[in-house]
């Protein structure tokens, strides 16, 4: 797991809590901010996922070249 995956997951979870807290107290602004955090958190996690895929592919190519 890389830092983008971790930060994104934390931001997504924080956003869920904020959204639910906003619903609980009837604060639409807090709900919206929570939803926004969730979206940005998911995007950051997907960026981290993509970085991991690229890293794994790079490592696979290095291994393949090394074993020739």
C-alpha positions as CSV (number, residue, x, y, z in Angstrom):
1,X,0.0,0.0,0.0
2,X,1.3,3.4,-0.9
3,X,0.7,6.8,0.7
4,X,-2.0,7.8,-1.8
5,X,-4.0,4.7,-1.1
6,X,-3.8,5.3,2.7
7,X,-4.6,9.0,2.5
8,X,-7.4,8.3,0.1
9,X,-9.0,5.7,2.3
10,X,-8.7,7.9,5.4
11,X,-10.3,10.8,3.5
12,X,-13.1,8.6,2.2
13,X,-13.9,7.3,5.7
14,X,-13.6,10.8,7.3
15,X,-16.1,12.1,4.6
16,X,-18.5,9.3,5.4
17,X,-18.4,10.2,9.1
18,X,-18.8,13.9,8.3
19,X,-21.8,13.2,5.9
20,X,-23.6,11.1,8.5
21,X,-22.9,13.7,11.3
22,X,-24.4,16.4,9.0
23,X,-27.5,14.2,8.4
24,X,-27.8,13.6,12.1
25,X,-27.8,17.3,13.0
26,X,-29.6,18.4,9.9
27,X,-26.7,20.4,8.4
28,X,-26.7,20.1,4.6
29,X,-23.4,22.0,4.3
30,X,-21.6,19.4,6.4
31,X,-23.3,16.6,4.4
32,X,-22.1,18.1,1.2
33,X,-18.5,18.6,2.6
34,X,-18.6,15.0,3.7
35,X,-19.6,13.8,0.2
36,X,-16.9,16.0,-1.3
37,X,-14.3,14.4,0.9
38,X,-15.5,11.0,-0.1
39,X,-15.1,11.7,-3.8
40,X,-11.7,13.2,-3.4
41,X,-10.6,10.4,-1.1
42,X,-11.8,7.7,-3.6
43,X,-10.0,9.6,-6.4
44,X,-6.7,9.7,-4.4
45,X,-7.0,6.0,-3.6
46,X,-7.5,5.2,-7.3
47,X,-4.4,7.2,-8.1
48,X,-2.5,5.1,-5.5
49,X,-3.9,2.0,-7.1
50,X,-2.7,3.1,-10.5
51,X,0.7,3.8,-9.1
52,X,0.9,0.3,-7.6
53,X,-0.1,-1.2,-11.0
54,X,2.6,0.7,-12.8
55,X,5.2,-0.2,-10.1
56,X,4.3,-3.9,-10.3
57,X,4.5,-3.8,-14.1
58,X,7.9,-2.1,-14.0
59,X,9.1,-4.8,-11.6
60,X,7.8,-7.6,-13.8
61,X,9.6,-6.1,-16.8
62,X,12.8,-5.8,-14.8
63,X,12.5,-9.5,-13.7
64,X,11.8,-10.6,-17.2
65,X,14.8,-8.8,-18.6
66,X,17.0,-10.0,-15.8
67,X,16.1,-13.7,-16.5
68,X,17.0,-13.6,-20.2
